[in-house]
Amino acid sequence: MLPHPKGGWQVRRHAAAKAIRRVASYQEALEIAARMAANEQLSLLARYRPAGEPSA
């Protein structure tokens, strides 16, 4: 997940040139990315952390 240059958030696979989906909210992008990771049985989900968000 990364901020989209035109606003909102984009969800894309690692090193992909194009986003899979663009959404308005960070939370929605996080949910989509988590579902993608679960469907593909990935053990690692890398995400962008906006400034001010506490680390896990």
RAVENBEL-V733103 format. One line per field, one symbol per residue. psi: psi as a letter, one per 20 degrees, with the letter a starting at -180 (. if undefined). A space follows every 50 residues. Layout:
psi = ???
This chain:
psi = pqqphjqaqqpqrpjqhqqhqprhqggggggghggggghjlqipopqpoq pipqq.
